[in-house]
Amino acid sequence: TSEPGSGTAWACPYRGLLPFDVEDAPWFFGRERLVAETIARLASRPVLAVVGASGSGKSSMVRAGVVPAIQGGVLPRSDAWRVEVTTPGAPRTSELWRLLNEADRRPGRPPLLIVVDQLEEVFTLGYTDADREALAQLLEEEVREGARLVAVVRGDQMAAVAEVPGLARLLGGRDVLVGPIREAELRDAIIRPAGLAGLRVEDGLVEEVVADARGATGVLPLVQTALLETWVHRLGRLLTVEGYRSSGGVRGAVARLAERAYDGLSPAEQDAARRILLRLADATADGRHDLRRRVPRSEMAPAGDTAAWSAFEHLVQHRLLAADDEAVEVSHEALLREWPRLRGWLEDDVTGRRLHQRLSEGARAWVDDGRDPASLLRGGRLGSTEDWAAGDPEALNDLERE
């Protein structure tokens, strides 16, 4: 996405499966009412839990709506605040943990706003009960020292959050609920970015998108993906009804985007892409296949596996994966629900995926313990993991194999 006014002709103003981030604020429309409500609450209380279903747009609302408004001085002197946007990451070693352990608590420090996105990662990244409680205590200490906290969490994970005493104390009764987007807001999210990018919208397109989105669950990433595909099929600067329909519409755009990316890989790269995507879906939640995992970039594949790293770059380029210098995740959990091929993979070997996830988390813990032999697998767990790995040896990365 190019910046408005950058001179790029008819830039794509839609994000597809990727959430809007702080730098995408100029393109973010439709949630102004909710952004204002969140900021008003933040003005009067130091802690907020922004809660909503997967696909409700809660991360985009906070990152591209609330944070830029704070940095722009919407609250008195908030343009002087220090704002840190992060995710829980790996227990005790991630950016969030470093931030909390190294925080400047001297009198006169700039006011601090901590945004913890995807708080549910504390249930999918190998956190122990002690890790979760320790993180809650560090966050509580920052709040006592004057920091503000916004925690963004999936609604279906709030019951688990309430089971962690420290998180329950910190977040209880402080919810901002992100519900389905209103039709008028959805129209704004379609039309206003298009106008900003110098695009025109064909008569009937907005009405068709709104009708297809009506009553759908987790619809915002689906709409954004359909609009991105419509932009790909545009006529000059005109977004057309035919281009939208050829994308598969709201319901089919994610699958078409994913299949097109998958078809662009060689057979060896397709096998590697399957392994990468399976690694990025949580395998511990009973009966659930739509929870993503954030995994260190170094654990994606063995260092010398050129097919795997080529597939990885291809998936990032086609917006199926989101990656930074440290970690990787699927761009949105909608991919795990809406792409039939991936959903089939996830359902094929649930037991094997659980063994692999436990092996991955155990390997990381073994390294954190200084490769202590006491941390190694043994007994029945070792045997079952070895049996599974013998059937798919290429699924292991270097650390897991070691």
N, C-alpha and C positions, 0 to 999 in steps of 0.2 A: 504494500500500500504506500503510495506517495503522499507527501504532505499536501493539503489543499493549497493551491496557489503556486505549486512547485513548477508548473509549466508542462508537466507530463500530461499528454493528451488522454483524456478519458480513463484516468487511473481507476483501478478496481477499488471501490470503497467498502467492499464486504469482506469479512474475515473467514468465511467458511467454517471449519470446525474449530479454528483457533479462537480463544477468547480475546476480546479487546483488552489491550494493556494500556498503561499510562500514556505511552507515546501515541496511541490511537485515539485519544480524547477528541480531536477535531472531527472525527468521523462517527462518533458515538451519539446516537439519538434514540428517543423513545422512552427513556427511563428518568426523565427530569424530575417528575413528581417523587419517585422513590429516592432519588439522590438527595433531593431537598429534605425529605423526611429523615433520612439517615444522618445528614449533617446537623439538622436541628436537634436530634437526639444526642449526637456526639458533643454538641455544645454544652449539654447539661449533665452528662454522665461520662465517666472515663472508660467504660467498657461496653461494647456492643457485640452481640452474636448475630451475624447476617445469615439467615437460614432459608434454604429453599431447595426444591428438587433439582436433580441433575437436569441441565438444560434450561433452567429458569433464568439464566443470565446473571446470577449473583456475583460471580467473579468479575465479569465485565463491568457490572454496575459499580462495584467498589473500585476496581483498578482504573477504569476509564472515566468514571463519573465522580466519585467521592474524592479520590486522591488528587486529581488535578484541581478540583475546586478548592481543596484545603491548601494546596501549594500556591494557588492563585489569590489567597487571602480572603476567602469567603467568610471565615470567622476572624474576629479581631486578632491581628498580628499572626494569623496562621501561616502566612507566607514565610515566616521565620522558623516554623517548626521543622524538625528533622523527621522525615517520613521514611520508614523502612518497610518494604513490601517483600514478603518471603513466604515460604511454605515450611512445614515442620521438618521435612527431609529426614535423613538418617538419624537415629537416636544418638544424642550427645556429641555428634561430630558435624552437623550441618551448619549452614549459614545462620539459621535462627538460634541455635545453641551458642554459636560463637558470639552473636550479637548480644545475647542475654548475659553470657559469662564475662564479656569484656565491656559492658555498658559503662558509660561515663556517668557516675552518680554524684559528681561534685555540685555544690550549690551554684546556681547561675547557668547550668547547662541549658542549651536550647530545648524547648518542649519537644517531646518525642511521641510520635504516633507509630505504633507497631501494627501492621496489617499481616495477619497470619491467614493466608489463603489455604484452602483444602485441609482444614484442621483434621478431617477424617483420616489423613495419612498416619496419625498416631495409632490407628488400628490396622494398617495394612503394610507397614514398613518394618515389622519385627520389633516394635516397641514392647517392652515388658510393662507390667503394672507399675513397677518402680520408676521406669523411664517416664511414663505418662504423669505420674505424681510429681516427679522432679521438674518436669517442664512446667506444670501448672504452678509450682512454687516459685520458679524463676519469673514467670509472667506476673504473678501476684506481687512479687517484690518490686518489679518495675512499676506497676500501677501504684503501689504505696509510695514510690519515689516521685510520682507525678506524671508518669507516662499515660497515654491513652492507648487502648487496645481495641482493634476490630478483628474479630475472628469469623471467617467465612467457612460454613460447614453445610454439608448435605443434610437435608431434613431427616432422611431415613437413618442417619447416624447419631441423631441427638439423644436417643435412648442410651446408646453406648457412652456418649459424652457424660450423661448424667450419672453413670456408674463410676466415674472417676471423681473421687471426692473433691480434689482441688479444682478441677474444671467445672464441676457442678457449683461450687462456691463462687467461682469467678464469673461464670456466664449465666447462672440461673436468673430468670426473669428479666433478661436484658435483650430480648429478641427483636430484630427487625425481620419481618417475614417477607420474602420475595415470592409473590404469587405469579400466576400467569400474566403475560403482558396483555394489556387491553388492546382492542382492535385499533383505536385511534393512535395509540402508541406504536403499534406495529406498522401502521401506515407511515408514520414519521420515520421509523427505522428503515423503511424501504425508500421513500421518496427523497428525504432530505440529504442523505449521503450521495444519492445519484445526482441531484442538482449541484452539490458541492464539487463533484468530480466532472461536471460538464456533460453529464449523460441525460438523455430524455427517456421517459418511461411510456411505453405504448399504452393507449387506452385499454382498460380491461385487465392489465397485468396485476395491478395492486389488488383488485377485487378477487382475482383468482388465487393469488397467494394467501390472502387473508381467509378466504373460504377454505382452502386446503389446510390451513393452520388451525382453524377453529376446532376447539375441543381436544387437540392433540397434546400429549404429555411431552415435556422436555423439548419444546418445539423450536426454540431460538437457534440452536446450532444447525438444525435441519433447514430452517428458513435461510440462514446465512449461507449455507452450502448451496442451496438451490439458487440463490441470487448470484453467488460467485460463478456457478455454472451458466446461469443466464447471461452474465457478463461475458464469459468465454464465447458464447454463441450470439453475441450482439450483432446488429447490422450498423456498422459505423459507430455512432454514439447513441443508438437507439436500443434499449432493452425491450425485447419483444415477447409476446405471449408464446409464440412458437419456440423461441429459444428456451423459455422456462419449461415448456412441456417436454422438449427434447432432453432436458436435464433429468427428467424423472419426477420433477415437482418436489414438493416438500417431503413426501414419503420416500422417493426413490433416489434423490440426488446423492446422498451419502454413499449408497451402494454403487452407483455409477461412477462416482469419483474414485472410490477405492478400487473397483474392478479395473478402471482404466490405468491406475497406477500399477496395479498388480500385473496386468497384461504387458506392461512395458519392461518387465524384468525377464532375465534369462531363467531357464529351469533351476539352475543352481541358486540364483538370487531369490527365486520364489520360495524355495525350501528355506533359505536363510530368513526371508521376511516372515514366514510362518513362525519360526523359532523366536524371532525378535518380538513379534506381536503377542505370542503366548506368554513370554516373559513379563510383558507389561500389563497383564491382566491379573488381578488378585485371585488366588485360588483357595483362600481359606474360608470365605463366607459360604455357608451351606446354601446350595441352590442358586447362588448369585453368579452371574457372569458379566456384570456391567460395572464392576469396581476396578478402577485403574490403579496401577502401581507406578510410583516414581522411582526409577532405578539409576544408580550411578552409571554414567556414560561408559566408564571403563569396563563395566560388566556386560555390555551388550553382546560381545562375541570375542573369541580369541584374537589376539593382536594380529596374527598373520592371515586371518580368514578374509581374503579380499572380496569374495562374493558377499559375505555378510555385511562388510562395511560399505560396499557399493549399494546393496539393498537398503541399508540404513540411510544413506545420503539421499537415495531416491525417495524413500518414504517421507523424509523431512521436506524435501523439495516439493512434494505433492501434498503437503500439509496434513498428512496422516499422523505424523509424529511431531511433537514439540520438544526441542532440545536446546540446552544451553551448554556452557563449558563444563558443567558438573553432572547434569542429570538428564534423563529422557523420560517421556511419558507419551501415551497416545494423546492426540490433540484434544479429544473430548470423549467422554464415556459413551456418547451417542454412536461412535464407531463400533463399540462392542455390542450394541443392541441392533443397529440398523444394517450392518453388512452381513448378509447370510453366510458367506464363505467363512468369515472369522468366527461367527457365532457357532458354526458347525465344528470348527477346530476346537473351540473352547469346550464344547460339550462332548468331544470324542474321548478325552482321557483326563477326567477330573482328578482321579487318584494320582496319576502321574504328575500332573501339574502341581498338586499339593506337595508331593515329595520334592519336586524341583524347587519350589518356593522355599521350603524348609531347608533344603540344602544350600540355596543361595544365601538365606539369612544366617544359617549356621556358619558358612564360610566367612561371611563378613565379621561375625562375632569372634571366630577363631583368630582372624587377623588382629582385631581390636584387643584380644587377650594375649597378644604377642606370640601367636602360634602355639599356645599351651596345648600339649597332648590331651589334657583333661577335657578340652573343648571339642575334641573330634567325635564324629559319629561312631557308634559301637552297637553291638548286639543286633536286635531285630531291625532297628531303624537303619543301621548300616547295610544289612542284608537286603532289605526291601529297596533301598536307594540304589545299591549296586545292580540289582536285577533290572530296575527301571532304566538306569543309565546304559546298561548293556544293549538295550533295545533302541536307544537313540543317542549314541555317544557324541554326535555333533551338537547336541543341545547344550553341552557343558561349555562354560567359559574357562579361561586358564585357571582362575582361582578355585572354581568348583572342582576341576579335574585334579588340581593339586591336593 
